Each structure stands twice: as structure tokens, then as C-alpha cells.
Amino acid sequence: MEVTPVMPRTKGSDVEFRSFTGELRQEGDGSTFVGYAAVFDSPSEPLPFIERIAPGAFTKTLRERKRDIRLYVNHDSNLVLASRRSGTLRLTEDDIGLRVEADLPDTTAGRDIRELMRTGVVDKMSFGFQVDRRGDSWSDDGMERVLTSIRLFETSIVTGFPAYDQTVAAVRSLAARTGMAVDELSEALDLLADGAELPADKAELLLNAIKGSTPQPAPEPTNLIALKIKQTDLLAKRW
């Protein structure tokens, strides 16, 4: 199974989201499925830093039996498919990552997802989380992050986030590197791709993006405080 992590989707300032493309397998009559909401030791797309999830990152949160975890469609709490409390959602860690097994309900959302899986349209899962205190580690240059302890809030079957497509992920990465607004940069690139005449402000934006994306020597952190400032800045530029 080939699983590729993609760009994060963030709601609010604390909860982060990650999505993975891979295999969702139906079992029995199709009402039960198995998939992975997270995969260990697989490098992310540039966020702009590279991120990996370490084996065991979910161990602590899965032991918290009193807190319910639910399975949604596209992180929409109005579209509940299963929950750990009811026994219809079963979450475990194995050698691959966070394994999800769920019984789909006989509801409109459940039937829709069942059919989308059967036809192979749906192949993404996602999860919402917070990083525990001291639950991550950074490389000396602040460009690589390893998640070692995650508090899991929910999992989702993803029917399609255009923002996770490879092309748009590249736009977001460019925006993060240059400090530009994603929407403005995306609009300018769309005009260019359509062969439309570029307004002066859009042309200037693209020229600045090209200049800003030229590799520059990374500054050496002089102390721990400087490194933490750099890490905070990188996290703030995810979008």
C-alpha cells in the first residue's frame, strides 16, 4: 500500500489536521471498512518544514478510554459515521500507523460513503489532533519536525479537499516560503495559466514570488531562543 501524506488543514489556532492518501478496504457486505488515518515515518509535503509521525505517537491518547473519538465525513461534526464509545469505531496502532476500523451506519452519509468506497472514488483519511507538551522534536536547523505524542480528537473520511492536490500544495508551499497570501498568489497563477492578461498588481506579485523563492542561505541559529523563534515562525506559515 502506497500512502502519501499531504498538506495540513487547520481549524482554529490549536487543533491541527493531517490527511493521508492510501487504501480504504471494505469488508463483508461493505458496511465495515479498514484504513489508515496516519502513517508512521512518512515525510510530509513541505509545511514548509518536513514532518514525520513517530511510531507510538498515538499510544497515550488511545489509552484514554473515557474520551470519545468519532469518525466524520470531511471533519463535519454533523456527519457522524461512527464513535469509539459506541464500539462502531475501533482505533489501534500497528507497524504501519493509526489503523481505523469502522462500521458504517445505515444513514444517508453512511450509504454515500459505502458507495464511494465501492467505486474507488474515496481514498483519503484525515485526523484532527493537538501535540502534547514535549510531544514533538525538531532538527537543529528547525526544518524537520517529528511528532512523538499526539492527542487525537477525531478522524475523518475525506471525499476531496482541492487544497490537497499536488499543484495547490505547491502553491501553498511557495506562499509559505515568500510570505504571500495563498489566495492572491493562487488567483494570479490561475490567470497566468488561462492565458489571461495580467493586471499590473498580479504581474508584480508573481515577479516578487519568483524573487522570493530564490534559494538563500539559511541563517544559523545562534542560541536556543533563536531556534524556538524560527520554529514558531515556520508553524505560523503553514497557511
HELIX and SHEET records of a PDB file:
HELIX    1   1 THR A   59  LEU A   62  1                                   4    
HELIX    2   2 THR A  108  ARG A  118  1                                  11    
HELIX    3   3 PRO A  162  TYR A  164  5                                   3    
HELIX    4   4 GLN A  166  THR A  178  1                                  13    
HELIX    5   5 VAL A  182  ALA A  193  1                                  12    
HELIX    6   6 ALA A  200  GLY A  212  1                                  13    
HELIX    7   7 LEU A  224  ALA A  236  1                                  13    
SHEET    1   A 6 THR A   4  PRO A   5  0                                        
SHEET    2   A 6 GLU A  16  THR A  21 -1                                        
SHEET    3   A 6 LYS A 124  VAL A 131 -1                                        
SHEET    4   A 6 ILE A 150  VAL A 158 -1                                        
SHEET    5   A 6 ARG A  70  VAL A  73  1                                        
SHEET    6   A 6 ASP A  76  SER A  83 -1                                        
SHEET    1   B 4 ARG A  25  GLU A  27  0                                        
SHEET    2   B 4 THR A  32  VAL A  39 -1                                        
SHEET    3   B 4 GLY A  97  ASP A 103 -1                                        
SHEET    4   B 4 LEU A  89  GLU A  93 -1                                        
SHEET    1   C 3 ILE A  50  ILE A  53  0                                        
SHEET    2   C 3 GLU A 144  LEU A 147  1                                        
SHEET    3   C 3 ASP A 136  TRP A 138 -1                                        
END                                                                             
